[in-house]
Each structure stands twice: as C-alpha cells, then as structure tokens.
Amino acid sequence: MRSVDDQTLQPVAHFVGIDYERVGPGEMLNRLLVSALEVGADWIAVTADDDVLYPHHLETLHGESDDADILYPYCDVEGRAWSPNALFDAERLRRENYIPATAMIRASLCADLKWKTETTNGWEDWDFWLRALDAGARFKCVPVITWRYRFHGSNLSWRSG
C-alpha cells in the first residue's frame, strides 16, 4: 500500500481486496472493478500485494496510454532467476503467459470482459489477456522498469514456477 501512496501520479482511488472467503483472484478482481467503476476510474492498475511499485509506475504508464487498452511495463525480479520483460508478441502470448498481471487496463475493457473465476488454462490474467486479444484490445509494452516482481515461498507464482 505504501508504494501506491508514493506514486508521483496519484490514482483516483486505491482499493484492496482480501480474499477471506477464498473466492479466488478472478472474483476478487471483479469485486474491486465494481468499486473502481463507481468512482469513475478510466484505468485499472492491477498489482499483487507482495509486489512493489516504484514511484513513477502510474505516471509512466499513463504517459503511454493514448494508443493502448492494456499497458504493461518491465520489472525487476526478486527471488527467482527469471524475467518476464519482453515486447508484445501476440503469437507468443497465445502459446505462453509472459505478461505479468501488474498492468494498467482500460476500465471499459475490464467492464466488458471481466475476469473469469474458472479458466481453461488455470490463470485468470492469461485468460483475460487472450480474451482481450480476441476482442481486438491494443496491448503496449512500456520498456521501462516501474515495479518489482517478488517471488517467495507463499505466493502462487513461486509454486507454479
């Protein structure tokens, strides 16, 4: 939460979802989306609770948002010898999920597609990216490091990698 507070461009609102009911990430994102739409957000910036946004994260992405529906930046990686940093490649995205969930997405696209609670590939973010691609969404990679992707023993990404 501190890394959101420290942004050079402050968000319209900052919503945090705690999954006490164990409904899963897709349902939690949909619940948070309702709140974001109620306050009139044009963009949804998704991040996990264990990742850290650098102060220029939102400002950098917002500055690149004119010709995109989904923006994703580069990141530093902590706790794993791996990097997701890559320019957008639609064919690669159809084969593998290389775009982290920490992205900025046009709110109207989120409202149209929503996150699925059950997916065929097991990943709500990859499922969302594929459905956005099929819907004609414009993806844009911003090759600037704006956040830290943290892997540790208790997060889902760690267990699957």
C-alpha positions in Angstrom: 0.0 0.0 0.0 2.9 2.3 0.7 4.2 2.0 -2.9 0.8 3.2 -4.1 0.8 6.1 -1.7 4.3 7.1 -3.0 3.2 7.4 -6.7 4.1 10.7 -8.5 0.7 10.4 -10.2 -1.9 9.5 -7.6 -4.7 7.2 -8.5 -8.4 8.2 -8.4 -8.8 5.6 -5.7 -6.9 2.7 -4.2 -8.9 -0.5 -3.5 -7.5 -3.5 -1.7 -9.3 -6.9 -1.7 -8.7 -9.5 0.9 -10.0 -12.9 0.0 -11.3 -14.1 3.3 -14.0 -16.2 1.5 -11.4 -17.9 -0.7 -13.3 -16.9 -3.9 -10.1 -16.6 -5.9 -8.3 -13.9 -7.8 -10.8 -13.6 -10.7 -13.7 -12.9 -8.4 -11.7 -10.5 -6.2 -10.7 -8.5 -9.2 -14.3 -8.3 -10.4 -15.4 -7.1 -7.0 -12.7 -4.4 -7.0 -13.6 -3.5 -10.5 -17.2 -2.6 -9.4 -15.7 -0.2 -6.8 -13.4 1.4 -9.4 -16.2 1.9 -11.9 -18.4 3.5 -9.2 -15.7 6.2 -8.6 -15.4 6.8 -12.4 -11.9 5.3 -13.0 -10.9 5.3 -16.6 -8.0 2.9 -16.0 -7.5 -0.1 -13.7 -3.9 -0.6 -12.4 -3.6 -4.1 -11.1 -0.8 -5.2 -8.7 -0.4 -8.0 -6.2 0.0 -7.3 -2.5 3.6 -8.6 -2.4 4.9 -6.6 -5.4 6.3 -3.1 -5.1 5.5 -0.2 -7.5 8.3 2.3 -8.0 7.1 6.0 -7.6 6.9 6.6 -11.3 4.9 3.5 -12.2 1.5 5.1 -12.7 2.9 8.3 -14.3 5.0 6.3 -16.7 2.1 4.1 -17.8 -0.4 7.0 -18.0 2.0 8.9 -20.3 1.9 6.0 -22.8 -1.8 5.3 -22.6 -3.2 7.2 -25.6 -2.9 4.3 -28.1 -3.5 1.3 -25.9 -6.0 -0.6 -23.9 -3.5 -2.7 -21.9 -0.1 -1.4 -20.8 2.5 -3.4 -19.1 5.9 -2.3 -18.1 9.2 -4.0 -17.4 10.1 -5.0 -13.9 12.9 -6.1 -11.6 12.6 -9.6 -10.3 13.4 -10.7 -6.7 13.7 -14.3 -5.6 13.8 -16.0 -8.9 16.4 -16.2 -11.8 13.8 -15.3 -14.5 12.5 -12.2 -16.2 9.1 -11.6 -18.0 10.4 -8.5 -19.7 9.6 -8.7 -23.4 8.0 -6.6 -26.1 4.4 -7.5 -27.1 4.1 -10.6 -29.3 0.6 -11.8 -29.9 1.6 -15.2 -31.1 3.8 -15.8 -28.1 1.0 -14.7 -25.8 -1.2 -17.4 -27.4 1.4 -20.0 -26.5 2.5 -18.8 -23.1 1.7 -16.2 -20.5 4.7 -13.9 -20.4 2.8 -10.7 -19.4 2.6 -10.2 -15.6 -0.8 -9.3 -14.1 0.7 -6.0 -12.9 -0.6 -3.9 -15.7 -2.8 -0.9 -16.4 -6.0 -1.8 -18.2 -8.7 0.5 -19.7 -11.7 0.3 -17.3 -14.2 -0.1 -20.1 -12.3 -3.2 -21.4 -12.4 -4.7 -17.8 -16.1 -4.0 -17.6 -16.7 -5.7 -20.9 -14.6 -8.8 -20.3 -14.4 -9.1 -16.6 -12.1 -11.7 -15.0 -13.2 -15.3 -15.1 -13.3 -17.3 -11.9 -12.6 -20.6 -13.8 -10.3 -20.7 -16.8 -9.2 -23.4 -19.2 -5.5 -22.5 -18.7 -5.6 -22.0 -14.9 -4.5 -18.4 -14.9 -7.1 -15.5 -14.7 -4.6 -13.0 -16.0 -3.6 -15.1 -19.1 -7.2 -15.9 -19.8 -8.0 -12.2 -19.6 -5.1 -11.3 -22.0 -6.3 -13.9 -24.5 -9.9 -12.8 -24.4 -8.7 -9.1 -24.7 -6.5 -10.1 -27.7 -9.5 -11.8 -29.4 -11.7 -8.7 -28.7 -9.1 -6.5 -30.5 -7.6 -4.8 -27.5 -4.4 -2.9 -28.1 -1.5 -4.1 -26.0 1.5 -1.9 -25.4 4.7 -2.8 -23.6 6.4 0.1 -21.9 10.1 -1.0 -21.7 10.8 0.9 -18.5 11.3 -0.8 -15.2 8.5 0.6 -12.9 8.0 -2.2 -10.4 9.5 -5.1 -8.5 8.1 -8.6 -9.0 8.7 -10.5 -5.8 8.8 -14.3 -5.5 8.7 -16.1 -2.2 7.6 -19.4 -0.8 4.0 -18.5 -0.2 2.9 -16.8 -3.5 1.2 -18.7 -6.3 3.7 -17.6 -9.0 6.5 -19.2 -7.0 4.8 -22.5 -6.6 4.0 -22.7 -10.3 7.5 -21.8 -11.5 
